[in-house]
């Protein structure tokens, strides 16, 4: 019984990490598309607006999503395992 629970947990962890990796790759693709659109708009005469808070939002988003979520899930697993 215990072996099957550990096997399921390992598969779930692998699936979760795979999903997290897929989200990270998708986010990188989105950033490339965004940069391309910015260049196209600049070529058509659009002016870029300086948004000083935005440059801090991006790393914070990455940290919370790709560091915080796995840490929280590990903590949650520890809490649920104690019941």
QUIQUISUL-V388680 format. One record per residue. N is the residue number from 1. RES is the residue in three letters. PSI is psi in radians with two decimals (* if undefined). Layout:
[[N | RES | PSI] [N | RES | PSI]]
This chain:
[[1 | UNK | -0.81] [2 | UNK | -0.64] [3 | UNK | -0.71] [4 | UNK | -0.60] [5 | UNK | -0.75] [6 | UNK | -0.69] [7 | UNK | -0.76] [8 | UNK | -0.73] [9 | UNK | -0.73] [10 | UNK | -0.70] [11 | UNK | -0.70] [12 | UNK | -0.74] [13 | UNK | -0.77] [14 | UNK | -0.72] [15 | UNK | -0.73] [16 | UNK | -0.80] [17 | UNK | -0.61] [18 | UNK | -0.73] [19 | UNK | -0.75] [20 | UNK | -0.71] [21 | UNK | -0.73] [22 | UNK | -0.72] [23 | UNK | -0.72] [24 | UNK | -0.77] [25 | UNK | -0.72] [26 | UNK | -0.69] [27 | UNK | -0.67] [28 | UNK | -0.70] [29 | UNK | -0.76] [30 | UNK | -0.70] [31 | UNK | -0.68] [32 | UNK | -0.76] [33 | UNK | -0.73] [34 | UNK | -0.78] [35 | UNK | -0.73] [36 | UNK | -0.75] [37 | UNK | -0.65] [38 | UNK | -0.73] [39 | UNK | -0.72] [40 | UNK | -0.73] [41 | UNK | -0.67] [42 | UNK | -0.63] [43 | UNK | -0.47] [44 | UNK | 0.10] [45 | UNK | 0.07] [46 | UNK | 2.49] [47 | UNK | 2.40] [48 | UNK | 2.31] [49 | UNK | 2.28] [50 | UNK | 2.14] [51 | UNK | 1.61] [52 | UNK | -0.52] [53 | UNK | -0.43] [54 | UNK | -0.69] [55 | UNK | -0.37] [56 | UNK | -0.44] [57 | UNK | -0.67] [58 | UNK | -0.93] [59 | UNK | -0.59] [60 | UNK | -0.70] [61 | UNK | -0.79] [62 | UNK | -0.76] [63 | UNK | -0.80] [64 | UNK | -0.70] [65 | UNK | -0.85] [66 | UNK | -0.15] [67 | UNK | -0.80] [68 | UNK | -0.76] [69 | UNK | -0.86] [70 | UNK | -0.67] [71 | UNK | -0.75] [72 | UNK | -0.73] [73 | UNK | -0.66] [74 | UNK | -0.72] [75 | UNK | -0.74] [76 | UNK | -0.71] [77 | UNK | -0.72] [78 | UNK | -0.72] [79 | UNK | -0.75] [80 | UNK | -0.53] [81 | UNK | -0.39] [82 | UNK | -0.20] [83 | UNK | *]]
